[in-house]
Amino acid sequence: MEIDIYNKYKKLGRGNWGKDLIMWKAMYTGLLTRFKEEEFTPFVEFFLNLFLDLPKARREGKPIIMHPFNYGPELFHAMGIEPLMQEIFSVGLAPFHLNEPYIDYTNKIGYGDNPTLCNAQRPLIGTYLQGAAPIPDLLFFLSTPCNSLAMTYQVFHNLTDVPMFNMDVPYWLYDEQYETSEFYDEKTMDYMVKQVKDLKNWLEKMTNQNLDIEKFQETMKLVNEAREYVVEFNELLKTVPCPVESLVGFGNFLVMVTKGGTTDAVNATKYLRDLAAENVKEGIAGVPDEKLRIMWPYTHVFFDQDLFPFLQEEFQANVIMDILGYYQVLPHDVSTIEKCYESLAKGTLDFSMIGTCRGPIEYYIEYILNFVKEYKIDAVCMPMQFACKHAYTMARVASEAIREQLGIPVLIFGCDPYDSREVPLEAIRQRISDFITQVVL
C-alpha cells in the first residue's frame, strides 16, 4: 500500500468511535496494519471502508441494523440504514483468540456451553455484558439455518431492548421448474414475499421514513450487476488448475453479505472476477503445480488463518470452495417493484448456507454432488461442531452419498471452528495431513 493511502486510512481511524466500538476500532487498526504491506486493491478498499462505515453512520445519525451472516443487506442500503453483519465482529475476533475470554464469560454467566450453542454468535452476549459489543438501533435475524443463531439473537434483544424483526424461512422449493418435485410448494414464494414486505413496513415504521422506490430499483440493479460478476467468477473456478488460491472466493461472500446493492460491491466483485479471468488467460494457477482440489462444504476453521495456506504449501492443495464463500444467488428480473420484492425473497432463500441448509437433507446432498462433479473435486473435508446440529447430522449421510455415487474420499473431523481450545490447530492439521497422505494420494 502506498504510504499516502496508508496515512489517509490511519487518519480516518482516529478519534473517539464510542465506548461500544472500542473493539471494532481495534479490529480496524489491526486490519490496516496487516494491509500496509499489501497492494491496495478494490477489495482492500472495501474491507477498510466496511469498518469505517459504522462510526461514520453514528456521526451522521444514520440508523444501524445488526443482522446475521446469512442475509443480504440490499434492502437496508436502499433505505439508508447502515447494516452491521454481526459475525464480522464475533467471528472476526477468532483469528486473534480475542473471542475466547468472552466465550468463557458467557459460559460463566450460564448462557449455554460449547456443545450446545454456536460460538459464531455466542461471544456477542459476553462482549455486550462487558461493554465491548457494538450496540445497533435495530436487530434483524432469520429462523435459518439454526436454532442456536436465532436463540442468541433473541437473548441479545432481551438484554438490550433493541427493536427486533425475525423472518421465518420456508422449508420447500419455490422455483416452478421444480413443480413436479415432492419438495415444491407453490405457496413458498408468496409466503417469502409477504415477509419481505413486512420487513420493509417495519423498517419504515422504526426509522420514520418511506422506502424511496427509485433508490430501491437502483439498489437492486447494482446487486444484480455484482451477482453477475460472482457467477462469472464461480464459472472460472472450474478451470484446472484453479486460477485463484484458497479463500479468494470467500471475498465475494463478504462483499455481498455486507455491501450487496452498492457500487462498492460491484467494484470488489468485478476486481475478483477480473483477477480470475486474467489468470485463466495467462495460464496462472492460484496454487502452483496444483495437485489436489478440495471441497469444504462447511465454514472455515476461523481461528487458524494459515490452515489453507498450509495445505497449499504442503500438498499443493487448493480449497476450491467453502459453504459460505461459494455465493450462488443468481441475478433476477428487477424490472418492476414487485419483481424487486421477489428478488429479495429469492436471494434470501438461496443465500450462502440457507440455500443448502434449509429444508430436507436432499438439498445439501444434491448441492455437494453437483459441485464435486462440476469442479473436478478430488477430496471433501468437513469440519464439524456439535452445536451446528443440522450440519452435524447431515455430514455422515452426505459423505456416504459422495463415496458411493462418485467414489471421492471424504474426511469428517470434529472441532470448534471458533475456539482453538477444543481441538488445537496442530491436531486439525495432522488429521487433514493423514487423510491426504493415507487416503487421497
C-alpha positions in Angstrom: 0.0 0.0 0.0 1.4 3.4 -0.9 2.3 5.5 2.1 -0.1 8.3 1.3 -3.0 5.9 1.1 -2.0 4.2 4.4 -1.7 7.6 6.1 -5.1 8.6 4.8 -6.8 5.5 6.3 -4.7 5.9 9.5 -6.1 9.4 9.8 -9.7 8.2 9.1 -9.3 5.8 12.0 -8.5 8.4 14.6 -10.9 10.0 17.1 -13.4 8.6 19.5 -15.7 6.0 17.9 -17.7 5.5 21.1 -17.4 3.1 24.0 -19.2 0.2 22.3 -16.9 0.5 19.2 -13.6 0.3 21.1 -13.1 -3.4 20.0 -14.4 -2.6 16.5 -11.8 0.2 16.2 -9.1 -2.2 17.4 -10.1 -4.6 14.6 -9.8 -1.8 12.1 -6.4 -0.9 13.3 -5.2 -4.5 13.1 -6.5 -4.8 9.5 -4.8 -1.6 8.4 -1.5 -2.8 9.8 -2.0 -6.1 8.0 -2.8 -4.4 4.7 0.1 -2.0 5.0 2.4 -4.3 3.1 -0.1 -5.4 0.6 -1.3 -4.0 -2.7 -4.1 -1.5 -2.3 -6.9 -3.3 -4.4 -10.6 -2.6 -4.6 -11.1 -5.5 -2.2 -8.7 -4.0 0.4 -10.5 -0.6 0.0 -13.9 -2.4 0.5 -12.7 -4.0 3.7 -11.2 -0.9 5.3 -14.3 1.2 4.4 -16.5 -1.5 5.9 -15.1 -0.8 9.3 -15.2 3.0 8.9 -18.8 3.0 7.9 -20.1 2.2 11.4 -18.6 5.2 13.2 -19.5 7.4 10.1 -23.1 6.3 10.4 -23.0 7.2 14.1 -21.7 10.7 13.3 -24.3 11.2 10.7 -27.2 10.0 12.8 -27.8 7.1 10.4 -29.7 4.1 12.0 -27.7 0.9 12.3 -29.2 -2.5 12.0 -27.5 -5.7 13.2 -28.1 -8.8 11.0 -26.6 -12.3 10.7 -24.2 -13.8 8.2 -26.8 -15.3 6.0 -28.8 -12.3 4.9 -28.1 -9.8 2.1 -28.3 -6.1 3.1 -29.7 -4.6 -0.1 -33.0 -3.5 1.4 -31.1 -1.8 4.3 -28.8 0.0 1.8 -31.9 1.1 -0.2 -33.4 2.6 2.9 -30.3 4.4 4.1 -29.9 2.1 7.1 -26.3 1.1 7.9 -26.0 -2.8 8.1 -23.8 -4.4 10.6 -23.2 -8.1 9.9 -22.7 -9.3 13.5 -20.4 -12.1 12.8 -17.8 -9.8 11.3 -17.4 -8.8 14.9 -17.8 -12.1 16.9 -16.1 -14.3 14.3 -13.6 -11.6 13.4 -12.1 -11.9 16.9 -11.4 -15.6 16.5 -8.2 -15.5 14.4 -6.6 -13.4 17.3 -8.2 -15.6 20.0 -9.8 -12.5 21.4 -13.2 -14.1 21.4 -12.2 -16.8 23.8 -12.3 -14.8 27.1 -15.9 -13.7 26.1 -16.8 -17.3 25.3 -15.6 -18.2 28.8 -17.5 -15.3 30.4 -20.7 -16.3 28.5 -20.3 -19.8 29.9 -19.7 -18.4 33.4 -23.0 -16.5 33.5 -24.8 -19.6 32.4 -25.7 -19.0 28.8 -25.2 -22.5 27.4 -21.9 -24.3 26.9 -19.7 -25.2 24.0 -21.5 -28.3 22.8 -25.0 -26.7 22.7 -24.6 -23.2 21.3 -22.5 -22.0 18.3 -19.6 -19.8 19.1 -20.0 -17.9 15.9 -22.7 -15.8 17.7 -22.4 -16.6 21.4 -19.5 -14.2 22.1 -22.0 -11.4 21.3 -23.6 -12.0 24.7 -20.3 -11.9 26.7 -19.0 -8.9 24.8 -22.2 -6.9 25.3 -22.3 -7.6 29.1 -18.7 -6.5 29.3 -19.3 -3.3 27.3 -17.3 -4.4 24.2 -20.1 -5.2 21.6 -21.4 -2.7 19.1 -25.0 -1.8 20.0 -27.3 -1.2 17.0 -30.5 0.7 16.7 -32.4 -2.2 15.2 -32.0 -6.0 15.2 -32.9 -8.5 12.4 -32.4 -12.2 12.1 -33.8 -15.3 10.4 -35.1 -18.7 11.6 -32.5 -20.4 9.4 -30.0 -22.1 9.4 -30.1 -23.0 13.1 -31.9 -22.6 16.4 -28.6 -21.5 18.0 -28.3 -18.4 15.9 -32.0 -17.5 16.5 -31.7 -18.0 20.2 -28.6 -15.9 20.7 -30.1 -13.0 18.8 -33.3 -13.2 20.9 -31.2 -13.2 24.1 -29.3 -10.1 22.8 -32.7 -8.5 22.1 -33.9 -9.2 25.6 -30.7 -7.8 27.2 -30.6 -4.6 25.1 -34.3 -3.9 24.3 -33.2 -3.1 20.7 -36.3 -3.5 18.5 -36.3 -6.8 16.7 -37.7 -8.3 13.5 -37.5 -12.1 12.8 -38.0 -13.6 9.4 -39.3 -17.2 9.1 -37.6 -19.0 6.2 -39.8 -21.6 4.4 -38.8 -25.2 4.1 -39.8 -26.0 0.5 -38.6 -25.2 -3.1 -40.0 -22.2 -4.8 -38.9 -22.4 -8.4 -41.6 -23.5 -10.8 -39.0 -25.7 -12.7 -39.2 -28.0 -9.7 -43.0 -28.1 -9.5 -43.1 -31.9 -10.1 -40.7 -32.4 -7.2 -42.0 -33.7 -3.9 -40.3 -30.7 -2.3 -42.0 -28.0 -4.3 -44.7 -25.8 -2.7 -46.4 -23.1 -4.7 -47.0 -21.1 -1.5 -43.3 -20.7 -0.7 -42.7 -17.6 -2.8 -45.8 -15.8 -1.7 -45.0 -16.5 1.9 -41.5 -15.2 1.5 -42.5 -12.1 -0.5 -45.0 -11.2 2.2 -42.3 -11.3 4.9 -40.0 -9.2 2.8 -42.8 -6.6 2.6 -43.5 -6.9 6.3 -39.8 -6.2 6.9 -40.0 -3.1 4.7 -43.0 -1.8 6.5 -41.3 -2.5 9.9 -38.2 -0.6 8.8 -40.3 2.3 7.6 -42.1 2.4 11.0 -38.9 2.1 13.0 -37.0 4.8 11.0 -39.9 7.1 10.3 -39.1 7.2 6.6 -40.6 5.6 3.5 -38.8 3.4 1.0 -37.6 5.5 -2.0 -38.8 3.5 -4.9 -36.2 4.9 -7.3 -33.4 4.2 -4.9 -34.8 0.7 -4.3 -34.7 -0.2 -8.0 -31.2 1.3 -8.4 -30.0 -0.8 -5.5 -31.5 -4.0 -7.0 -29.8 -3.2 -10.3 -26.5 -2.9 -8.5 -26.9 -6.2 -6.6 -27.7 -7.9 -10.0 -24.5 -6.5 -11.5 -22.4 -7.8 -8.6 -24.1 -11.1 -8.8 -23.3 -11.4 -12.5 -19.6 -10.9 -11.7 -19.8 -13.6 -8.9 -21.5 -16.0 -11.3 -18.7 -15.5 -13.8 -16.1 -15.9 -11.1 -17.6 -19.2 -10.0 -17.5 -20.5 -13.5 -13.8 -19.6 -13.8 -13.1 -21.7 -10.7 -13.9 -24.8 -12.8 -10.7 -24.2 -14.7 -7.9 -26.7 -13.9 -5.7 -25.6 -12.4 -7.9 -23.2 -10.4 -6.9 -19.6 -11.3 -7.0 -18.3 -7.7 -5.8 -19.6 -4.4 -8.0 -20.8 -1.5 -10.1 -18.2 0.3 -10.4 -15.8 -2.6 -14.0 -16.8 -3.2 -14.8 -16.1 0.4 -14.2 -12.4 -0.5 -17.3 -12.5 -2.7 -19.4 -13.7 0.2 -18.0 -10.9 2.5 -18.8 -8.3 -0.1 -22.3 -9.5 -0.8 -23.3 -10.0 2.8 -22.1 -6.5 3.8 -22.3 -4.3 0.7 -24.7 -6.1 -1.6 -26.6 -3.4 -3.6 -23.8 -0.8 -3.6 -21.2 0.4 -6.0 -18.6 -0.9 -3.6 -19.9 -4.4 -4.1 -19.9 -4.0 -7.9 -16.3 -2.8 -7.8 -15.0 -5.5 -5.5 -16.7 -8.4 -7.2 -15.6 -7.1 -10.6 -12.0 -7.0 -9.3 -12.1 -10.6 -8.2 -13.8 -11.7 -11.5 -11.1 -9.9 -13.5 -8.3 -11.4 -11.4 -9.6 -14.9 -12.0 -10.2 -14.2 -15.7 -6.8 -12.7 -16.3 -5.1 -15.7 -14.6 -7.1 -18.1 -16.8 -6.0 -16.2 -19.8 -2.3 -16.2 -18.8 -2.4 -19.8 -17.6 -1.6 -18.8 -14.0 -2.6 -21.2 -11.2 -3.7 -19.9 -7.8 -1.7 -22.8 -6.3 1.5 -23.5 -8.3 1.6 -27.1 -9.5 -1.9 -27.8 -8.2 -2.3 -31.5 -7.3 -5.5 -31.6 -5.3 -8.8 -29.8 -5.5 -10.7 -29.8 -2.2 -14.3 -29.1 -1.5 -15.0 -27.7 2.0 -18.8 -27.8 2.4 -18.8 -26.1 5.9 -17.3 -23.0 7.4 -13.6 -22.3 7.8 -11.6 -23.1 10.9 -11.6 -19.4 11.6 -9.1 -19.4 14.5 -6.4 -20.8 12.1 -5.8 -18.2 9.4 -2.9 -20.3 8.0 -4.7 -23.6 7.6 -5.4 -23.2 3.8 -2.0 -21.7 3.1 -0.5 -24.7 4.9 -2.4 -27.1 2.7 -1.3 -25.2 -0.4 2.3 -25.3 0.6 2.5 -28.9 1.9 0.3 -30.7 -0.6 -0.3 -28.2 -3.5 -4.0 -28.5 -2.5 -6.4 -25.7 -3.4 -9.7 -25.5 -1.4 -12.0 -24.5 -4.3 -15.0 -23.7 -2.2 -16.4 -23.4 1.3 -20.1 -23.3 2.1 -20.1 -19.5 2.7 -17.6 -18.4 0.1 -19.4 -20.2 -2.7 -22.1 -17.5 -3.1 -24.6 -18.7 -5.6 -27.5 -16.3 -5.7 -28.3 -15.6 -9.4 -29.3 -12.3 -11.0 -33.0 -11.8 -11.2 -35.6 -9.8 -13.1 -35.9 -6.5 -11.3 -37.9 -4.6 -13.9 -40.8 -3.8 -11.6 -41.2 -3.1 -7.9 -42.9 -6.4 -7.4 -40.1 -8.2 -9.2 -37.6 -6.4 -6.8 -39.5 -7.8 -3.8 -39.4 -11.3 -5.5 -35.6 -10.9 -6.0 -35.2 -10.1 -2.3 -37.2 -13.2 -1.4 -35.2 -15.5 -3.8 -32.0 -14.0 -2.6 -32.9 -14.9 1.0 -33.9 -18.5 0.1 -30.7 -19.1 -1.9 -28.2 -17.2 0.2 -25.0 -18.9 1.4 -25.7 -21.7 3.9 -29.5 -21.0 3.7 -29.9 -22.5 0.2 -28.2 -25.7 1.3 -29.1 -26.0 5.0 -32.8 -25.3 5.0 -35.4 -27.9 4.1 -34.8 -31.7 3.6 -31.3 -33.2 3.5 -31.6 -33.8 -0.2 -30.9 -30.0 -0.8 -27.5 -30.4 0.8 -26.6 -33.7 -0.8 -27.5 -32.6 -4.3 -25.5 -29.4 -3.8 -22.4 -31.3 -2.9 -22.7 -33.9 -5.6 -23.2 -31.3 -8.3 -20.2 -29.3 -7.1 -17.9 -32.3 -6.8 -18.7 -33.2 -10.4 -18.6 -29.8 -12.0 -15.5 -28.5 -10.2 -13.5 -31.8 -10.6 -13.0 -32.3 -6.9 -10.5 -34.8 -5.6 -11.4 -34.8 -1.9 -14.0 -33.4 0.5 -13.3 -32.1 4.0 -16.0 -31.4 6.6 -15.0 -29.8 10.0 -18.0 -30.3 12.3 -19.0 -28.9 15.6 -21.8 -30.4 17.6 -23.5 -27.0 18.1 -24.2 -26.9 14.4 -26.8 -29.7 14.8 -28.3 -29.6 11.3 -24.9 -29.9 9.5 -23.6 -32.4 12.1 -26.5 -34.6 11.4 -26.2 -34.3 7.6 -22.5 -34.9 7.3 -22.4 -38.7 7.6 -25.3 -39.3 5.2 -23.8 -36.8 2.7 -20.4 -38.4 2.9 -21.8 -41.8 2.1 -23.5 -40.4 -0.9 -20.3 -38.8 -2.1 -18.3 -42.0 -1.7 -20.9 -44.3 -3.2 -22.0 -42.2 -6.1 -18.8 -40.5 -7.1 -16.0 -42.5 -5.4 -14.5 -39.4 -3.8 -12.9 -39.7 -0.4 -14.4 -37.7 2.5 -13.0 -36.6 5.8 -15.2 -35.6 8.7 -13.4 -34.3 11.8 -14.7 -32.7 14.9 -13.6 -29.3 16.1 -15.0 -25.9 17.0 -14.1 -23.5 14.2 -14.2 -20.5 16.5 -12.4 -21.8 19.7 -8.9 -23.1 19.4 -9.0 -24.8 22.8 -11.4 -27.6 21.9 -9.3 -29.2 19.2 -6.0 -27.3 18.7 -4.8 -26.3 15.2 -1.9 -28.8 15.3 -4.3 -31.7 15.8 -6.5 -30.4 13.0 -3.6 -30.0 10.5 -2.3 -33.5 11.4 -5.8 -35.1 10.9 -6.1 -33.5 7.4 -2.5 -34.4 6.6 -3.0 -38.0 7.5 -6.2 -38.1 5.4 -4.4 -36.6 2.3 -1.3 -38.8 2.6 -3.0 -42.1 3.6 -6.3 -41.9 1.7 -6.3 -39.3 -1.0 -2.9 -39.6 -2.6 
